[in-house]
Amino acid sequence: MENALPSHVDDYLNLGAQAEASDIHLSVSSPPTCRRFGALLPMWENAPLLTAEDTEALVKGFLNEQQWERLAEHGDVDFAYTNANGRYRTSVVRQRLGFDLAFRIITSSLRTLDELGMPHQLKLLTQYHNGLVLVTGPMGSGKTTTLAALVQEINLHRSDHIITLEEPIEYLIPSAGCQVTQREVHTHTKSFAAALRGALREDPDIIMVGEMRDLETIQLAISASETGHLVLGTLHTSNAPRTLDRLLDVFPTDQRDQIRIMVSESLRGIVSQQLIPRADGQGRAVAMEIMLNSPAVANVIRESKTFMLPGIIQTGKKAGMILMDESVAELYRQGIITAEEAIYRAENKPEMRNICGV
C-alpha cells in the first residue's frame, strides 16, 4: 500500500476501524491520517501525500447530489455517512488547497450510563420533568456519547416524548418506554433554532439540542426549560463557570440580568468532561466535573459571581458535585493516567504537581 492510495473513502474508513481510530482525516498535501487514543498518526508508514485531485475524486465518489450542491454553495457540508461497516460523522470543507474530509467513527452500539461507568449523579439529572442540563467539553471529549446515554436512560425508564435535534444524527435511538423522534439539521430542518421552534409544537417532554451555538438557539432552549420541558444540550466549554459565562455572554447587555434569573431557576446541572490517554496506552479515560444546582449555585448565577463556583463545587461533594481537577487527580491516584497528563490537564497546575509529587 506504500505507493498506492485507495480510490474510495470506504477503504480509508475500514483501515481506520481496524486501527481502532476515532477519526480519519484526508487532507490535501498530507498523508491519510487517523486519530488513535487522542494522537494523530499517518494511517500507514510511508503513505504518499494526498493531492487536490485525490481528495476531489474521493468527495465526488461518495457525496449525493444534495450534499454536493450544499458543498458548492456554502463551501462545507456536514452529515452522517453510512456504509456496510458503520456510521460516520462526516465533514467536507473546501479550503485554499482543495477539499478536506474528516470522519468521526460513531460507535454503533448505544451504551447506557451504567455501561459507560458514569457516576450515579447523572441518572438523577434524567429524573427532572423540566429544566436545563448541559454537557460540555472540547471537541472529541465524548459529549455526544454522554448525551445519548442520558437520552437512553430517559427512554428506558419513562414514558414521554423525546425529540433530538442533531447535526448530524449520530446514535440511532429506537423508541423503548418513550416515543423518540430524531431530526437532523440541514437534512430535515434548516437550523437548530428552526428545529427547536418546530419541536415546541410537537408536544415534547424532553428536547435534546445537539449544539447550542447561537443566541436564538440558546434563548429558545432556556425558554423551553422554563415552560415545562427538560432540555439537554451541549456547549464547547471546559468547566461550569466558563459554561455559564458563555451562556450569558451571547445575550445583549440589557437582557443579561433577566437571563441570569431565568438560568438560576431552570438550570439542573452542568457536566463537563475530557478524555485523557491512559497510562497503559489502551484507550482514554474520562475525567468529569459535575455541578448540580443548589441555592448557593443559583445565588452566584443571579449575582454574576461565577468565579465563586469552584469553591461551591468543592464544598458540595456530599451532594455529588466534583471539580475537574479532583476527577483528574483521582485518575492519577488510581494509576489510570500519568503524572505528566494529570498536570497538563489540570486547571491548578501547582496544586496538581504537588499531588503528583513532581
VOGU-3710 file (C-alpha; in Angstrom, 3 decimals, decimal comma):
1> menalpshvd> 0,000/0,000/0,000  3,043/2,263/0,322  2,790/3,853/-3,121  -0,916/3,396/-3,850  -3,835/5,375/-2,472  -7,307/3,809/-2,121  -9,840/5,291/-4,504  -12,930/5,307/-2,223  -13,492/6,732/1,255  -14,786/3,329/2,460
11> dylnlgaqae> -11,280/1,879/2,080  -9,846/4,521/4,410  -12,737/4,112/6,877  -12,171/0,359/7,020  -8,461/0,893/7,704  -9,355/3,380/10,441  -11,759/0,935/12,084  -9,094/-1,804/12,033  -6,665/0,590/13,742  -9,272/1,411/16,470
21> asdihlsvss> -9,173/5,056/15,363  -11,747/7,619/16,474  -11,251/9,966/13,484  -9,924/9,810/9,924  -8,509/12,892/8,155  -7,987/13,060/4,385  -6,368/16,423/3,616  -4,584/17,909/0,620  -0,754/17,822/0,916  -0,917/15,452/3,913
31> pptcrrfgal> -0,790/11,664/4,150  -4,038/9,885/5,116  -4,151/10,349/8,897  -6,138/8,900/11,801  -6,604/9,855/15,434  -5,935/6,931/17,763  -6,398/7,430/21,524  -6,114/11,188/21,046  -2,929/11,228/18,908  -2,859/11,989/15,159
41> lpmwenapll> -0,834/9,424/13,176  -0,306/8,533/9,490  -2,584/5,604/8,570  0,377/3,569/7,333  4,117/4,018/7,032  5,466/5,992/4,054  1,952/6,922/2,971  2,033/9,289/-0,025  0,595/12,792/0,268  -2,947/13,300/-0,995
51> taedtealvk> -3,250/15,720/-3,905  -6,134/18,116/-4,613  -7,184/15,734/-7,414  -7,186/12,783/-4,975  -9,464/14,437/-2,422  -11,795/15,859/-5,086  -12,215/12,359/-6,555  -12,931/10,979/-3,069  -15,540/13,693/-2,432  -17,288/13,143/-5,767
61> gflneqqwer> -17,221/9,388/-5,163  -19,470/9,394/-2,114  -21,457/12,657/-1,827  -25,019/12,585/-3,097  -26,382/15,360/-5,323  -27,931/17,368/-2,470  -24,710/17,246/-0,420  -22,580/18,220/-3,420  -24,850/21,221/-4,091  -24,564/22,344/-0,460
71> laehgdvdfa> -20,776/21,989/-0,618  -20,651/24,013/-3,835  -22,889/26,738/-2,368  -21,532/27,022/1,190  -18,015/25,598/0,958  -18,696/22,951/3,607  -21,158/20,146/4,353  -21,733/18,042/7,493  -23,746/14,836/7,555  -23,824/11,250/8,824
81> ytnangryrt> -22,393/8,789/6,306  -23,288/5,096/6,485  -21,531/2,190/4,808  -21,597/-1,588/5,314  -19,340/-1,326/8,377  -20,855/1,553/10,317  -21,800/5,222/10,651  -19,531/8,241/10,500  -19,982/11,894/11,385  -18,636/13,476/8,233
91> svvrqrlgfd> -17,351/16,941/7,389  -16,178/18,021/3,936  -14,740/21,527/3,561  -13,282/23,495/0,685  -10,003/25,166/1,677  -7,151/27,005/-0,060  -5,550/23,855/-1,478  -8,679/21,855/-2,303  -11,154/19,623/-0,432  -10,501/18,187/3,043
101> lafriitssl> -12,506/15,305/4,531  -12,868/14,427/8,215  -14,734/11,417/9,603  -15,632/10,623/13,225  -16,360/6,926/13,700  -19,696/6,568/15,508  -19,809/3,570/17,802  -22,797/1,645/16,515  -23,938/0,379/19,905  -25,841/2,873/22,027
111> rtldelgmph> -24,427/2,469/25,537  -26,194/3,170/28,812  -24,815/5,303/31,654  -24,020/2,090/33,562  -22,137/0,603/30,597  -20,097/3,809/30,309  -19,323/3,658/34,046  -20,821/7,105/34,626  -21,430/8,435/38,169  -24,934/7,900/39,601
121> qlklltqyhn> -25,478/11,690/39,812  -26,057/11,699/36,049  -29,097/9,447/36,460  -30,586/11,964/38,891  -30,398/14,626/36,159  -32,649/12,487/33,934  -35,431/12,375/36,533  -36,460/16,032/36,229  -39,551/16,972/34,224  -38,285/20,434/33,317
131> glvlvtgpmg> -35,108/22,476/33,401  -31,761/22,661/31,636  -28,978/20,033/31,711  -25,740/20,896/29,901  -22,983/18,504/28,822  -19,817/20,406/27,925  -16,255/19,799/26,842  -13,848/20,347/23,952  -14,249/18,687/20,553  -13,790/14,923/20,761
141> sgktttlaal> -14,392/14,698/24,521  -17,311/12,260/24,281  -20,140/14,774/24,828  -22,364/13,118/22,210  -21,875/9,679/23,781  -22,806/11,008/27,242  -25,791/12,918/25,863  -27,056/9,824/24,010  -26,703/7,768/27,220  -28,737/10,381/29,154
151> vqeinlhrsd> -31,453/10,241/26,477  -31,406/6,431/26,566  -31,746/6,486/30,390  -34,938/8,546/29,982  -36,071/6,347/27,073  -35,758/3,177/29,179  -37,323/4,457/32,403  -40,015/6,968/31,435  -42,960/7,160/29,030  -42,541/10,559/27,432
161> hiitleepie> -41,961/12,140/24,032  -38,264/12,788/23,306  -37,192/14,944/20,356  -33,491/15,070/19,445  -32,093/17,818/17,205  -28,661/16,871/15,868  -26,098/17,810/13,226  -25,759/15,080/12,124  -27,690/12,248/13,835  -25,016/10,010/15,352
171> ylipsagcqv> -26,553/7,369/17,603  -29,796/5,823/16,390  -32,128/5,630/19,405  -35,045/3,190/18,937  -38,164/4,032/20,964  -38,384/1,988/24,177  -40,578/3,375/27,009  -40,594/6,743/25,248  -41,503/7,865/21,763  -38,211/9,082/20,250
181> tqrevhthtk> -38,161/11,469/17,271  -34,740/12,272/15,776  -34,266/15,234/13,409  -31,112/16,159/11,516  -30,213/19,812/10,901  -29,772/20,585/7,163  -31,438/17,270/6,230  -34,813/17,545/7,998  -34,684/21,191/9,088  -32,809/24,413/8,279
191> sfaaalrgal> -31,127/25,173/11,629  -31,081/24,284/15,332  -33,201/27,361/16,103  -35,795/26,455/13,430  -35,851/22,835/14,652  -36,277/23,962/18,263  -39,176/26,266/17,354  -40,774/23,379/15,456  -40,127/20,915/18,295  -42,102/23,034/20,754
201> redpdiimvg> -45,209/22,495/18,579  -44,739/18,697/18,660  -45,784/18,239/22,300  -42,329/17,118/23,553  -41,434/16,333/27,150  -37,681/16,138/26,573  -35,702/18,031/23,918  -32,080/17,213/23,178  -30,233/20,023/21,359  -27,011/18,737/19,783
211> emrdletiql> -25,312/22,118/19,906  -26,310/25,433/21,482  -24,113/27,744/19,439  -26,058/30,971/18,794  -28,248/33,468/20,610  -31,559/32,298/19,147  -30,956/28,603/19,938  -29,781/29,365/23,499  -32,731/31,730/24,059  -35,243/29,130/22,847
221> aisasetghl> -33,604/26,370/24,921  -33,754/28,452/28,128  -37,395/29,413/27,430  -38,323/25,762/26,763  -36,651/24,663/30,005  -38,763/27,227/31,862  -42,057/26,175/30,285  -42,236/22,546/31,372  -39,666/20,812/29,155  -36,457/19,045/30,143
231> vlgtlhtsna> -33,787/20,364/27,744  -30,463/18,570/27,317  -27,804/20,491/25,394  -24,075/20,790/24,713  -21,559/23,629/24,658  -17,841/23,658/23,768  -16,711/24,860/27,196  -14,328/23,248/29,680  -15,989/23,758/33,089  -19,086/25,085/34,863
241> prtldrlldv> -18,021/28,753/35,315  -16,976/29,064/31,653  -20,206/27,380/30,555  -22,350/29,901/32,420  -20,242/32,826/31,189  -20,568/31,554/27,587  -24,332/31,062/28,037  -24,854/34,583/29,346  -22,344/36,424/27,143  -24,292/35,716/23,942
251> fptdqrdqir> -27,138/37,937/25,212  -27,204/41,730/24,786  -26,067/43,500/27,966  -29,541/44,849/28,773  -31,000/41,315/28,831  -28,376/39,627/30,987  -29,909/40,352/34,416  -33,190/38,753/33,358  -31,415/35,760/31,727  -29,307/35,204/34,870
261> imvseslrgi> -32,501/34,904/36,916  -34,043/32,503/34,371  -30,914/30,306/34,258  -30,538/30,307/38,059  -34,076/28,883/38,310  -34,080/26,468/35,362  -30,544/25,021/35,450  -30,412/21,456/36,827  -26,753/20,680/36,312  -23,615/21,047/34,202
271> vsqqliprad> -21,464/18,039/33,335  -18,050/18,942/31,851  -15,769/16,221/30,564  -12,486/15,488/28,821  -10,860/12,285/27,584  -7,302/11,612/28,780  -4,943/8,970/27,301  -4,480/6,026/29,662  -1,045/5,300/31,093  -1,127/1,767/29,607
281> gqgravamei> -1,824/3,121/26,101  -5,133/1,242/25,935  -7,601/3,966/25,065  -8,665/7,007/27,048  -10,268/7,653/30,438  -12,968/10,234/31,111  -12,424/12,983/33,687  -15,616/14,732/34,687  -16,711/17,861/36,519  -20,255/17,781/37,890
291> mlnspavanv> -22,064/20,861/39,161  -25,628/20,453/40,430  -27,864/23,457/41,017  -28,320/24,398/44,660  -29,395/27,569/46,497  -25,720/28,635/46,675  -25,150/27,972/42,947  -28,383/29,785/41,983  -27,399/32,783/44,108  -23,951/33,014/42,473
301> iresktfmlp> -25,537/32,852/38,988  -28,048/35,598/39,864  -25,304/37,846/41,255  -22,946/37,186/38,305  -20,199/35,795/40,554  -19,373/32,644/38,592  -15,748/32,857/39,812  -17,084/31,548/43,167  -18,440/28,317/41,646  -15,273/26,166/42,045
311> giiqtgkkag> -15,409/26,752/45,801  -19,108/25,809/45,921  -18,471/22,645/43,851  -15,601/21,714/46,181  -17,805/22,007/49,269  -20,696/20,225/47,519  -19,084/16,772/47,448  -21,806/15,243/49,633  -24,409/16,431/47,129  -22,485/14,665/44,355
321> milmdesvae> -20,501/17,575/42,942  -16,881/17,207/41,809  -14,304/19,587/40,331  -12,465/18,641/37,131  -9,098/18,795/38,918  -10,360/16,395/41,611  -11,525/13,966/38,927  -8,132/14,196/37,145  -6,266/13,714/40,453  -8,348/10,611/41,236
331> lyrqgiitae> -7,466/9,089/37,840  -3,788/9,715/38,643  -4,078/8,202/42,139  -5,623/5,070/40,643  -2,700/4,780/38,204  -5,013/5,211/35,206  -3,220/8,296/33,822  0,372/9,547/34,104  1,535/12,467/36,250  2,501/14,294/33,050
341> eaiyraenkp> -1,068/14,042/31,680  -2,590/14,983/35,051  -0,503/18,183/35,247  -1,116/19,024/31,585  -4,913/18,701/32,034  -5,137/20,477/35,402  -6,611/23,927/35,918  -4,467/24,451/39,038  -1,098/23,117/37,850  0,965/23,919/41,009
351> emrnicgv> -1,569/22,018/43,140  -1,576/19,059/40,705  2,253/18,968/40,711  2,060/18,792/44,490  -0,441/15,871/44,299  1,777/14,066/41,787  4,920/14,752/43,810  6,648/16,451/40,864
//
